[in-house]
């Protein structure tokens, strides 16, 4: 069974979520979403996505801190 590549989208803007999720899903990718860096970090550690799209300016934990924690 083939599983599609998984993309983690981390952004606090709902329009960005809607746009990218729609495009990626239509093209056969799996998408998981987070609304801040703290939530994104938890999902990234659990799901092990193939690609992470990460906004820099977000509440709770910004993208730079999330990136450094993942590193």
N, CA, C, O and CB atoms as a CASP TS submission, in Angstrom:
PFRMAT TS
TARGET T0000
AUTHOR 0000-0000-0000
METHOD Language model
MODEL 1
PARENT N/A
ATOM      1  N   UNK     1       0.827  -1.178   0.000  1.00  0.00           N
ATOM      2  CA  UNK     1       0.000   0.000   0.000  1.00  0.00           C
ATOM      3  C   UNK     1       0.874   1.245   0.000  1.00  0.00           C
ATOM      4  O   UNK     1       1.778   1.371   0.826  1.00  0.00           O
ATOM      5  CB  UNK     1      -0.943  -0.004   1.201  1.00  0.00           C
ATOM      6  N   UNK     2       0.615   2.146  -0.903  1.00  0.00           N
ATOM      7  CA  UNK     2       1.399   3.373  -1.046  1.00  0.00           C
ATOM      8  C   UNK     2       0.753   4.498  -0.250  1.00  0.00           C
ATOM      9  O   UNK     2      -0.430   4.790  -0.426  1.00  0.00           O
ATOM     10  CB  UNK     2       1.531   3.771  -2.534  1.00  0.00           C
ATOM     11  N   UNK     3       1.530   5.129   0.627  1.00  0.00           N
ATOM     12  CA  UNK     3       1.003   6.281   1.358  1.00  0.00           C
ATOM     13  C   UNK     3       1.563   7.555   0.732  1.00  0.00           C
ATOM     14  O   UNK     3       2.747   7.619   0.403  1.00  0.00           O
ATOM     15  CB  UNK     3       1.363   6.201   2.879  1.00  0.00           C
ATOM     16  N   UNK     4       0.717   8.564   0.568  1.00  0.00           N
ATOM     17  CA  UNK     4       1.197   9.807  -0.049  1.00  0.00           C
ATOM     18  C   UNK     4       2.150  10.547   0.881  1.00  0.00           C
ATOM     19  O   UNK     4       2.087  10.380   2.099  1.00  0.00           O
ATOM     20  CB  UNK     4       0.015  10.716  -0.420  1.00  0.00           C
ATOM     21  N   UNK     5       3.037  11.370   0.306  1.00  0.00           N
ATOM     22  CA  UNK     5       3.905  12.188   1.158  1.00  0.00           C
ATOM     23  C   UNK     5       3.051  13.066   2.076  1.00  0.00           C
ATOM     24  O   UNK     5       1.991  13.550   1.679  1.00  0.00           O
ATOM     25  CB  UNK     5       4.857  13.066   0.295  1.00  0.00           C
ATOM     26  N   UNK     6       3.528  13.264   3.304  1.00  0.00           N
ATOM     27  CA  UNK     6       2.780  14.019   4.297  1.00  0.00           C
ATOM     28  C   UNK     6       3.410  15.396   4.487  1.00  0.00           C
ATOM     29  O   UNK     6       4.616  15.517   4.701  1.00  0.00           O
ATOM     30  CB  UNK     6       2.729  13.256   5.634  1.00  0.00           C
ATOM     31  N   UNK     7       2.578  16.428   4.408  1.00  0.00           N
ATOM     32  CA  UNK     7       3.015  17.808   4.591  1.00  0.00           C
ATOM     33  C   UNK     7       2.393  18.354   5.866  1.00  0.00           C
ATOM     34  O   UNK     7       1.188  18.230   6.084  1.00  0.00           O
ATOM     35  CB  UNK     7       2.632  18.688   3.366  1.00  0.00           C
ATOM     36  N   UNK     8       3.226  18.958   6.705  1.00  0.00           N
ATOM     37  CA  UNK     8       2.745  19.642   7.905  1.00  0.00           C
ATOM     38  C   UNK     8       2.736  21.131   7.600  1.00  0.00           C
ATOM     39  O   UNK     8       3.769  21.715   7.274  1.00  0.00           O
ATOM     40  CB  UNK     8       3.638  19.317   9.165  1.00  0.00           C
ATOM     41  N   UNK     9       1.569  21.735   7.709  1.00  0.00           N
ATOM     42  CA  UNK     9       1.394  23.158   7.471  1.00  0.00           C
ATOM     43  C   UNK     9       1.220  23.852   8.815  1.00  0.00           C
ATOM     44  O   UNK     9       0.250  23.591   9.525  1.00  0.00           O
ATOM     45  CB  UNK     9       0.177  23.431   6.536  1.00  0.00           C
ATOM     46  N   UNK    10       2.154  24.736   9.170  1.00  0.00           N
ATOM     47  CA  UNK    10       2.111  25.431  10.455  1.00  0.00           C
ATOM     48  C   UNK    10       1.999  26.926  10.185  1.00  0.00           C
ATOM     49  O   UNK    10       2.962  27.560   9.752  1.00  0.00           O
ATOM     50  CB  UNK    10       3.376  25.108  11.324  1.00  0.00           C
ATOM     51  N   UNK    11       0.822  27.485  10.443  1.00  0.00           N
ATOM     52  CA  UNK    11       0.564  28.896  10.183  1.00  0.00           C
ATOM     53  C   UNK    11      -0.653  29.313  10.990  1.00  0.00           C
ATOM     54  O   UNK    11      -1.543  28.499  11.234  1.00  0.00           O
ATOM     55  CB  UNK    11       0.348  29.166   8.662  1.00  0.00           C
ATOM     56  N   UNK    12      -0.701  30.570  11.405  1.00  0.00           N
ATOM     57  CA  UNK    12      -1.841  31.059  12.172  1.00  0.00           C
ATOM     58  C   UNK    12      -2.888  31.757  11.301  1.00  0.00           C
ATOM     59  O   UNK    12      -3.854  32.310  11.826  1.00  0.00           O
ATOM     60  CB  UNK    12      -1.362  32.006  13.244  1.00  0.00           C
ATOM     61  N   UNK    13      -2.712  31.737  10.001  1.00  0.00           N
ATOM     62  CA  UNK    13      -3.627  32.397   9.062  1.00  0.00           C
ATOM     63  C   UNK    13      -4.540  31.356   8.401  1.00  0.00           C
ATOM     64  O   UNK    13      -4.060  30.472   7.692  1.00  0.00           O
ATOM     65  CB  UNK    13      -2.829  33.188   7.980  1.00  0.00           C
ATOM     66  N   UNK    14      -5.831  31.459   8.629  1.00  0.00           N
ATOM     67  CA  UNK    14      -6.774  30.472   8.096  1.00  0.00           C
ATOM     68  C   UNK    14      -6.831  30.477   6.572  1.00  0.00           C
ATOM     69  O   UNK    14      -7.091  29.436   5.970  1.00  0.00           O
ATOM     70  CB  UNK    14      -8.156  30.726   8.653  1.00  0.00           C
ATOM     71  N   UNK    15      -6.596  31.621   5.936  1.00  0.00           N
ATOM     72  CA  UNK    15      -6.589  31.678   4.472  1.00  0.00           C
ATOM     73  C   UNK    15      -5.424  30.880   3.899  1.00  0.00           C
ATOM     74  O   UNK    15      -5.559  30.225   2.866  1.00  0.00           O
ATOM     75  CB  UNK    15      -6.515  33.133   3.993  1.00  0.00           C
ATOM     76  N   UNK    16      -4.293  30.938   4.568  1.00  0.00           N
ATOM     77  CA  UNK    16      -3.127  30.155   4.132  1.00  0.00           C
ATOM     78  C   UNK    16      -3.444  28.667   4.274  1.00  0.00           C
ATOM     79  O   UNK    16      -3.154  27.883   3.370  1.00  0.00           O
ATOM     80  CB  UNK    16      -1.850  30.531   4.963  1.00  0.00           C
ATOM     81  N   UNK    17      -4.029  28.279   5.389  1.00  0.00           N
ATOM     82  CA  UNK    17      -4.423  26.882   5.592  1.00  0.00           C
ATOM     83  C   UNK    17      -5.351  26.417   4.478  1.00  0.00           C
ATOM     84  O   UNK    17      -5.130  25.366   3.876  1.00  0.00           O
ATOM     85  CB  UNK    17      -5.106  26.704   6.958  1.00  0.00           C
ATOM     86  N   UNK    18      -6.380  27.193   4.207  1.00  0.00           N
ATOM     87  CA  UNK    18      -7.360  26.810   3.188  1.00  0.00           C
ATOM     88  C   UNK    18      -6.711  26.676   1.818  1.00  0.00           C
ATOM     89  O   UNK    18      -6.937  25.691   1.114  1.00  0.00           O
ATOM     90  CB  UNK    18      -8.494  27.832   3.129  1.00  0.00           C
ATOM     91  N   UNK    19      -5.909  27.661   1.439  1.00  0.00           N
ATOM     92  CA  UNK    19      -5.273  27.661   0.121  1.00  0.00           C
ATOM     93  C   UNK    19      -4.337  26.471  -0.065  1.00  0.00           C
ATOM     94  O   UNK    19      -4.496  25.685  -0.999  1.00  0.00           O
ATOM     95  CB  UNK    19      -4.504  28.955  -0.086  1.00  0.00           C
ATOM     96  N   UNK    20      -3.369  26.346   0.825  1.00  0.00           N
ATOM     97  CA  UNK    20      -2.379  25.283   0.668  1.00  0.00           C
ATOM     98  C   UNK    20      -2.970  23.892   0.864  1.00  0.00           C
ATOM     99  O   UNK    20      -2.622  22.965   0.133  1.00  0.00           O
ATOM    100  CB  UNK    20      -1.249  25.490   1.641  1.00  0.00           C
ATOM    101  N   UNK    21      -3.854  23.737   1.836  1.00  0.00           N
ATOM    102  CA  UNK    21      -4.469  22.425   2.055  1.00  0.00           C
ATOM    103  C   UNK    21      -5.212  21.959   0.810  1.00  0.00           C
ATOM    104  O   UNK    21      -5.081  20.809   0.392  1.00  0.00           O
ATOM    105  CB  UNK    21      -5.427  22.472   3.255  1.00  0.00           C
ATOM    106  N   UNK    22      -5.982  22.849   0.232  1.00  0.00           N
ATOM    107  CA  UNK    22      -6.742  22.505  -0.973  1.00  0.00           C
ATOM    108  C   UNK    22      -5.819  22.098  -2.105  1.00  0.00           C
ATOM    109  O   UNK    22      -6.037  21.071  -2.749  1.00  0.00           O
ATOM    110  CB  UNK    22      -7.613  23.680  -1.410  1.00  0.00           C
ATOM    111  N   UNK    23      -4.797  22.889  -2.352  1.00  0.00           N
ATOM    112  CA  UNK    23      -3.861  22.598  -3.451  1.00  0.00           C
ATOM    113  C   UNK    23      -3.139  21.276  -3.223  1.00  0.00           C
ATOM    114  O   UNK    23      -3.064  20.445  -4.128  1.00  0.00           O
ATOM    115  CB  UNK    23      -2.835  23.734  -3.600  1.00  0.00           C
ATOM    116  N   UNK    24      -2.611  21.079  -2.028  1.00  0.00           N
ATOM    117  CA  UNK    24      -1.860  19.852  -1.750  1.00  0.00           C
ATOM    118  C   UNK    24      -2.753  18.611  -1.819  1.00  0.00           C
ATOM    119  O   UNK    24      -2.368  17.603  -2.412  1.00  0.00           O
ATOM    120  CB  UNK    24      -1.201  19.941  -0.375  1.00  0.00           C
ATOM    121  N   UNK    25      -3.926  18.679  -1.223  1.00  0.00           N
ATOM    122  CA  UNK    25      -4.828  17.526  -1.230  1.00  0.00           C
ATOM    123  C   UNK    25      -5.278  17.172  -2.640  1.00  0.00           C
ATOM    124  O   UNK    25      -5.376  15.994  -2.982  1.00  0.00           O
ATOM    125  CB  UNK    25      -6.044  17.802  -0.355  1.00  0.00           C
ATOM    126  N   UNK    26      -5.550  18.177  -3.454  1.00  0.00           N
ATOM    127  CA  UNK    26      -5.942  17.929  -4.851  1.00  0.00           C
ATOM    128  C   UNK    26      -4.828  17.250  -5.643  1.00  0.00           C
ATOM    129  O   UNK    26      -5.085  16.576  -6.640  1.00  0.00           O
ATOM    130  CB  UNK    26      -6.328  19.242  -5.531  1.00  0.00           C
ATOM    131  N   UNK    27      -3.595  17.433  -5.190  1.00  0.00           N
ATOM    132  CA  UNK    27      -2.458  16.846  -5.888  1.00  0.00           C
ATOM    133  C   UNK    27      -1.936  15.587  -5.208  1.00  0.00           C
ATOM    134  O   UNK    27      -0.818  15.147  -5.476  1.00  0.00           O
ATOM    135  CB  UNK    27      -1.349  17.857  -5.997  1.00  0.00           C
ATOM    136  N   UNK    28      -2.746  15.013  -4.330  1.00  0.00           N
ATOM    137  CA  UNK    28      -2.435  13.700  -3.778  1.00  0.00           C
ATOM    138  C   UNK    28      -1.566  13.666  -2.542  1.00  0.00           C
ATOM    139  O   UNK    28      -1.104  12.594  -2.152  1.00  0.00           O
ATOM    140  CB  UNK    28      -1.795  12.918  -4.790  1.00  0.00           C
ATOM    141  N   UNK    29      -1.329  14.806  -1.913  1.00  0.00           N
ATOM    142  CA  UNK    29      -0.519  14.837  -0.704  1.00  0.00           C
ATOM    143  C   UNK    29      -1.409  14.697   0.525  1.00  0.00           C
ATOM    144  O   UNK    29      -2.573  15.096   0.510  1.00  0.00           O
ATOM    145  CB  UNK    29       0.301  16.136  -0.633  1.00  0.00           C
ATOM    146  N   UNK    30      -0.853  14.131   1.582  1.00  0.00           N
ATOM    147  CA  UNK    30      -1.520  14.147   2.870  1.00  0.00           C
ATOM    148  C   UNK    30      -1.156  15.453   3.567  1.00  0.00           C
ATOM    149  O   UNK    30      -0.026  15.926   3.444  1.00  0.00           O
ATOM    150  CB  UNK    30      -1.121  12.906   3.736  1.00  0.00           C
ATOM    151  N   UNK    31      -2.083  16.027   4.282  1.00  0.00           N
ATOM    152  CA  UNK    31      -1.836  17.310   4.954  1.00  0.00           C
ATOM    153  C   UNK    31      -2.285  17.217   6.410  1.00  0.00           C
ATOM    154  O   UNK    31      -3.395  16.770   6.701  1.00  0.00           O
ATOM    155  CB  UNK    31      -2.578  18.474   4.226  1.00  0.00           C
ATOM    156  N   UNK    32      -1.417  17.641   7.312  1.00  0.00           N
ATOM    157  CA  UNK    32      -1.786  17.850   8.705  1.00  0.00           C
ATOM    158  C   UNK    32      -1.512  19.321   9.006  1.00  0.00           C
ATOM    159  O   UNK    32      -0.597  19.921   8.443  1.00  0.00           O
ATOM    160  CB  UNK    32      -0.986  16.887   9.683  1.00  0.00           C
ATOM    161  N   UNK    33      -2.313  19.890   9.898  1.00  0.00           N
ATOM    162  CA  UNK    33      -2.232  21.327  10.125  1.00  0.00           C
ATOM    163  C   UNK    33      -2.049  21.661  11.596  1.00  0.00           C
ATOM    164  O   UNK    33      -2.554  20.968  12.479  1.00  0.00           O
ATOM    165  CB  UNK    33      -3.474  22.007   9.597  1.00  0.00           C
ATOM    166  N   UNK    34      -1.309  22.746  11.838  1.00  0.00           N
ATOM    167  CA  UNK    34      -1.132  23.288  13.178  1.00  0.00           C
ATOM    168  C   UNK    34      -1.255  24.805  13.073  1.00  0.00           C
ATOM    169  O   UNK    34      -0.982  25.394  12.027  1.00  0.00           O
ATOM    170  CB  UNK    34       0.253  22.860  13.802  1.00  0.00           C
ATOM    171  N   UNK    35      -1.670  25.425  14.177  1.00  0.00           N
ATOM    172  CA  UNK    35      -1.939  26.863  14.176  1.00  0.00           C
ATOM    173  C   UNK    35      -0.876  27.678  14.901  1.00  0.00           C
ATOM    174  O   UNK    35      -0.945  28.907  14.910  1.00  0.00           O
ATOM    175  CB  UNK    35      -3.274  27.127  14.803  1.00  0.00           C
ATOM    176  N   UNK    36       0.102  27.019  15.505  1.00  0.00           N
ATOM    177  CA  UNK    36       1.222  27.722  16.147  1.00  0.00           C
ATOM    178  C   UNK    36       2.384  26.740  16.266  1.00  0.00           C
ATOM    179  O   UNK    36       2.230  25.542  16.029  1.00  0.00           O
ATOM    180  CB  UNK    36       0.813  28.294  17.565  1.00  0.00           C
ATOM    181  N   UNK    37       3.535  27.263  16.632  1.00  0.00           N
ATOM    182  CA  UNK    37       4.723  26.437  16.692  1.00  0.00           C
ATOM    183  C   UNK    37       4.681  25.339  17.735  1.00  0.00           C
ATOM    184  O   UNK    37       5.223  24.256  17.516  1.00  0.00           O
ATOM    185  CB  UNK    37       5.883  27.284  16.943  1.00  0.00           C
ATOM    186  N   UNK    38       4.049  25.601  18.857  1.00  0.00           N
ATOM    187  CA  UNK    38       3.969  24.582  19.905  1.00  0.00           C
ATOM    188  C   UNK    38       3.167  23.370  19.429  1.00  0.00           C
ATOM    189  O   UNK    38       3.581  22.223  19.595  1.00  0.00           O
ATOM    190  CB  UNK    38       3.334  25.171  21.177  1.00  0.00           C
ATOM    191  N   UNK    39       2.023  23.654  18.840  1.00  0.00           N
ATOM    192  CA  UNK    39       1.189  22.584  18.285  1.00  0.00           C
ATOM    193  C   UNK    39       1.913  21.889  17.127  1.00  0.00           C
ATOM    194  O   UNK    39       1.875  20.665  17.004  1.00  0.00           O
ATOM    195  CB  UNK    39      -0.176  23.149  17.807  1.00  0.00           C
ATOM    196  N   UNK    40       2.567  22.682  16.287  1.00  0.00           N
ATOM    197  CA  UNK    40       3.310  22.131  15.154  1.00  0.00           C
ATOM    198  C   UNK    40       4.420  21.199  15.587  1.00  0.00           C
ATOM    199  O   UNK    40       4.638  20.156  14.971  1.00  0.00           O
ATOM    200  CB  UNK    40       3.887  23.241  14.324  1.00  0.00           C
ATOM    201  N   UNK    41       5.124  21.571  16.646  1.00  0.00           N
ATOM    202  CA  UNK    41       6.220  20.739  17.158  1.00  0.00           C
ATOM    203  C   UNK    41       5.692  19.387  17.627  1.00  0.00           C
ATOM    204  O   UNK    41       6.285  18.350  17.328  1.00  0.00           O
ATOM    205  CB  UNK    41       6.952  21.454  18.313  1.00  0.00           C
ATOM    206  N   UNK    42       4.588  19.394  18.355  1.00  0.00           N
ATOM    207  CA  UNK    42       4.001  18.138  18.833  1.00  0.00           C
ATOM    208  C   UNK    42       3.588  17.249  17.657  1.00  0.00           C
ATOM    209  O   UNK    42       3.843  16.045  17.663  1.00  0.00           O
ATOM    210  CB  UNK    42       2.782  18.422  19.738  1.00  0.00           C
ATOM    211  N   UNK    43       2.959  17.840  16.666  1.00  0.00           N
ATOM    212  CA  UNK    43       2.518  17.067  15.502  1.00  0.00           C
ATOM    213  C   UNK    43       3.719  16.551  14.717  1.00  0.00           C
ATOM    214  O   UNK    43       3.718  15.407  14.262  1.00  0.00           O
ATOM    215  CB  UNK    43       1.614  17.924  14.593  1.00  0.00           C
ATOM    216  N   UNK    44       4.734  17.380  14.556  1.00  0.00           N
ATOM    217  CA  UNK    44       5.927  16.965  13.809  1.00  0.00           C
ATOM    218  C   UNK    44       6.617  15.776  14.467  1.00  0.00           C
ATOM    219  O   UNK    44       7.064  14.853  13.785  1.00  0.00           O
ATOM    220  CB  UNK    44       6.909  18.131  13.690  1.00  0.00           C
ATOM    221  N   UNK    45       6.700  15.803  15.782  1.00  0.00           N
ATOM    222  CA  UNK    45       7.355  14.704  16.503  1.00  0.00           C
ATOM    223  C   UNK    45       6.555  13.410  16.391  1.00  0.00           C
ATOM    224  O   UNK    45       7.131  12.324  16.328  1.00  0.00           O
ATOM    225  CB  UNK    45       7.545  15.072  17.980  1.00  0.00           C
ATOM    226  N   UNK    46       5.241  13.523  16.367  1.00  0.00           N
ATOM    227  CA  UNK    46       4.377  12.345  16.301  1.00  0.00           C
ATOM    228  C   UNK    46       4.240  11.809  14.867  1.00  0.00           C
ATOM    229  O   UNK    46       4.368  10.606  14.638  1.00  0.00           O
ATOM    230  CB  UNK    46       2.996  12.684  16.864  1.00  0.00           C
ATOM    231  N   UNK    47       3.983  12.690  13.922  1.00  0.00           N
ATOM    232  CA  UNK    47       3.650  12.286  12.552  1.00  0.00           C
ATOM    233  C   UNK    47       4.861  12.105  11.629  1.00  0.00           C
ATOM    234  O   UNK    47       4.766  11.390  10.632  1.00  0.00           O
ATOM    235  CB  UNK    47       2.734  13.300  11.952  1.00  0.00           C
ATOM    236  N   UNK    48       5.980  12.731  11.941  1.00  0.00           N
ATOM    237  CA  UNK    48       7.190  12.656  11.110  1.00  0.00           C
ATOM    238  C   UNK    48       6.885  13.001   9.639  1.00  0.00           C
ATOM    239  O   UNK    48       7.064  12.163   8.755  1.00  0.00           O
ATOM    240  CB  UNK    48       7.810  11.241  11.204  1.00  0.00           C
ATOM    241  N   UNK    49       6.425  14.238   9.383  1.00  0.00           N
ATOM    242  CA  UNK    49       6.052  14.614   8.017  1.00  0.00           C
ATOM    243  C   UNK    49       7.260  14.637   7.087  1.00  0.00           C
ATOM    244  O   UNK    49       8.404  14.762   7.526  1.00  0.00           O
ATOM    245  CB  UNK    49       5.371  15.979   8.014  1.00  0.00           C
ATOM    246  N   UNK    50       6.978  14.513   5.796  1.00  0.00           N
ATOM    247  CA  UNK    50       8.029  14.572   4.782  1.00  0.00           C
ATOM    248  C   UNK    50       8.478  16.008   4.513  1.00  0.00           C
ATOM    249  O   UNK    50       9.616  16.253   4.113  1.00  0.00           O
ATOM    250  CB  UNK    50       7.543  13.929   3.488  1.00  0.00           C
ATOM    251  N   UNK    51       7.565  16.949   4.740  1.00  0.00           N
ATOM    252  CA  UNK    51       7.841  18.366   4.493  1.00  0.00           C
ATOM    253  C   UNK    51       7.079  19.192   5.505  1.00  0.00           C
ATOM    254  O   UNK    51       5.935  18.879   5.835  1.00  0.00           O
ATOM    255  CB  UNK    51       7.455  18.777   3.044  1.00  0.00           C
ATOM    256  N   UNK    52       7.716  20.262   6.008  1.00  0.00           N
ATOM    257  CA  UNK    52       7.044  21.182   6.921  1.00  0.00           C
ATOM    258  C   UNK    52       7.075  22.575   6.305  1.00  0.00           C
ATOM    259  O   UNK    52       8.144  23.094   5.985  1.00  0.00           O
ATOM    260  CB  UNK    52       7.716  21.177   8.335  1.00  0.00           C
ATOM    261  N   UNK    53       5.899  23.177   6.140  1.00  0.00           N
ATOM    262  CA  UNK    53       5.789  24.577   5.737  1.00  0.00           C
ATOM    263  C   UNK    53       5.514  25.363   7.008  1.00  0.00           C
ATOM    264  O   UNK    53       4.495  25.157   7.668  1.00  0.00           O
ATOM    265  CB  UNK    53       4.655  24.802   4.646  1.00  0.00           C
ATOM    266  N   UNK    54       6.421  26.257   7.342  1.00  0.00           N
ATOM    267  CA  UNK    54       6.434  26.874   8.662  1.00  0.00           C
ATOM    268  C   UNK    54       6.463  28.389   8.555  1.00  0.00           C
ATOM    269  O   UNK    54       7.394  28.963   7.989  1.00  0.00           O
ATOM    270  CB  UNK    54       7.629  26.382   9.468  1.00  0.00           C
ATOM    271  N   UNK    55       5.438  29.035   9.103  1.00  0.00           N
ATOM    272  CA  UNK    55       5.394  30.491   9.190  1.00  0.00           C
ATOM    273  C   UNK    55       6.360  30.930  10.283  1.00  0.00           C
ATOM    274  O   UNK    55       6.578  30.203  11.252  1.00  0.00           O
ATOM    275  CB  UNK    55       3.943  31.003   9.480  1.00  0.00           C
ATOM    276  N   UNK    56       6.934  32.109  10.129  1.00  0.00           N
ATOM    277  CA  UNK    56       7.882  32.591  11.130  1.00  0.00           C
ATOM    278  C   UNK    56       7.163  33.303  12.275  1.00  0.00           C
ATOM    279  O   UNK    56       7.467  33.055  13.441  1.00  0.00           O
ATOM    280  CB  UNK    56       8.904  33.533  10.485  1.00  0.00           C
ATOM    281  N   UNK    57       6.214  34.182  11.956  1.00  0.00           N
ATOM    282  CA  UNK    57       5.545  34.983  12.983  1.00  0.00           C
ATOM    283  C   UNK    57       4.206  34.351  13.353  1.00  0.00           C
ATOM    284  O   UNK    57       3.237  34.422  12.597  1.00  0.00           O
ATOM    285  CB  UNK    57       5.338  36.437  12.495  1.00  0.00           C
ATOM    286  N   UNK    58       4.174  33.725  14.546  1.00  0.00           N
ATOM    287  CA  UNK    58       2.962  33.071  15.050  1.00  0.00           C
ATOM    288  C   UNK    58       2.892  33.254  16.556  1.00  0.00           C
ATOM    289  O   UNK    58       3.905  33.525  17.199  1.00  0.00           O
ATOM    290  CB  UNK    58       2.939  31.558  14.677  1.00  0.00           C
ATOM    291  N   UNK    59       1.685  33.105  17.127  1.00  0.00           N
ATOM    292  CA  UNK    59       1.556  33.193  18.584  1.00  0.00           C
ATOM    293  C   UNK    59       2.062  31.918  19.272  1.00  0.00           C
ATOM    294  O   UNK    59       2.303  30.901  18.622  1.00  0.00           O
ATOM    295  CB  UNK    59       0.091  33.450  18.970  1.00  0.00           C
ATOM    296  N   UNK    60       2.214  31.994  20.559  1.00  0.00           N
ATOM    297  CA  UNK    60       2.620  30.914  21.463  1.00  0.00           C
ATOM    298  C   UNK    60       4.077  30.501  21.236  1.00  0.00           C
ATOM    299  O   UNK    60       4.906  30.670  22.130  1.00  0.00           O
ATOM    300  CB  UNK    60       1.702  29.703  21.281  1.00  0.00           C
ATOM    301  N   UNK    61       4.400  29.965  20.062  1.00  0.00           N
ATOM    302  CA  UNK    61       5.789  29.649  19.713  1.00  0.00           C
ATOM    303  C   UNK    61       5.971  30.036  18.254  1.00  0.00           C
ATOM    304  O   UNK    61       5.245  29.552  17.385  1.00  0.00           O
ATOM    305  CB  UNK    61       6.133  28.117  19.957  1.00  0.00           C
ATOM    306  N   UNK    62       6.946  30.916  17.978  1.00  0.00           N
ATOM    307  CA  UNK    62       7.142  31.331  16.594  1.00  0.00           C
ATOM    308  C   UNK    62       7.871  30.250  15.791  1.00  0.00           C
ATOM    309  O   UNK    62       8.384  29.279  16.348  1.00  0.00           O
ATOM    310  CB  UNK    62       7.926  32.647  16.542  1.00  0.00           C
ATOM    311  N   UNK    63       7.902  30.441  14.489  1.00  0.00           N
ATOM    312  CA  UNK    63       8.489  29.446  13.598  1.00  0.00           C
ATOM    313  C   UNK    63       9.971  29.223  13.809  1.00  0.00           C
ATOM    314  O   UNK    63      10.461  28.103  13.664  1.00  0.00           O
ATOM    315  CB  UNK    63       8.258  29.844  12.193  1.00  0.00           C
ATOM    316  N   UNK    64      10.691  30.281  14.150  1.00  0.00           N
ATOM    317  CA  UNK    64      12.131  30.147  14.380  1.00  0.00           C
ATOM    318  C   UNK    64      12.399  29.251  15.583  1.00  0.00           C
ATOM    319  O   UNK    64      13.270  28.382  15.536  1.00  0.00           O
ATOM    320  CB  UNK    64      12.779  31.530  14.592  1.00  0.00           C
ATOM    321  N   UNK    65      11.652  29.463  16.655  1.00  0.00           N
ATOM    322  CA  UNK    65      11.841  28.627  17.858  1.00  0.00           C
ATOM    323  C   UNK    65      11.454  27.179  17.558  1.00  0.00           C
ATOM    324  O   UNK    65      12.130  26.246  17.992  1.00  0.00           O
ATOM    325  CB  UNK    65      10.996  29.174  19.052  1.00  0.00           C
ATOM    326  N   UNK    66      10.368  27.001  16.817  1.00  0.00           N
ATOM    327  CA  UNK    66       9.964  25.633  16.456  1.00  0.00           C
ATOM    328  C   UNK    66      11.056  24.948  15.642  1.00  0.00           C
ATOM    329  O   UNK    66      11.396  23.791  15.889  1.00  0.00           O
ATOM    330  CB  UNK    66       8.640  25.648  15.660  1.00  0.00           C
ATOM    331  N   UNK    67      11.597  25.671  14.673  1.00  0.00           N
ATOM    332  CA  UNK    67      12.667  25.127  13.837  1.00  0.00           C
ATOM    333  C   UNK    67      13.864  24.704  14.693  1.00  0.00           C
ATOM    334  O   UNK    67      14.409  23.615  14.516  1.00  0.00           O
ATOM    335  CB  UNK    67      13.106  26.163  12.782  1.00  0.00           C
ATOM    336  N   UNK    68      14.260  25.564  15.607  1.00  0.00           N
ATOM    337  CA  UNK    68      15.405  25.249  16.459  1.00  0.00           C
ATOM    338  C   UNK    68      15.131  24.047  17.367  1.00  0.00           C
ATOM    339  O   UNK    68      16.026  23.240  17.619  1.00  0.00           O
ATOM    340  CB  UNK    68      15.774  26.464  17.304  1.00  0.00           C
ATOM    341  N   UNK    69      13.898  23.931  17.855  1.00  0.00           N
ATOM    342  CA  UNK    69      13.523  22.774  18.672  1.00  0.00           C
ATOM    343  C   UNK    69      13.561  21.482  17.856  1.00  0.00           C
ATOM    344  O   UNK    69      13.988  20.442  18.359  1.00  0.00           O
ATOM    345  CB  UNK    69      12.126  22.976  19.270  1.00  0.00           C
ATOM    346  N   UNK    70      13.117  21.544  16.604  1.00  0.00           N
ATOM    347  CA  UNK    70      13.140  20.370  15.742  1.00  0.00           C
ATOM    348  C   UNK    70      14.560  19.944  15.403  1.00  0.00           C
ATOM    349  O   UNK    70      14.868  18.756  15.311  1.00  0.00           O
ATOM    350  CB  UNK    70      12.368  20.641  14.469  1.00  0.00           C
ATOM    351  N   UNK    71      15.407  20.932  15.221  1.00  0.00           N
ATOM    352  CA  UNK    71      16.781  20.681  14.821  1.00  0.00           C
ATOM    353  C   UNK    71      17.473  19.842  15.864  1.00  0.00           C
ATOM    354  O   UNK    71      18.650  19.516  15.714  1.00  0.00           O
ATOM    355  CB  UNK    71      17.537  21.988  14.599  1.00  0.00           C
TER
END
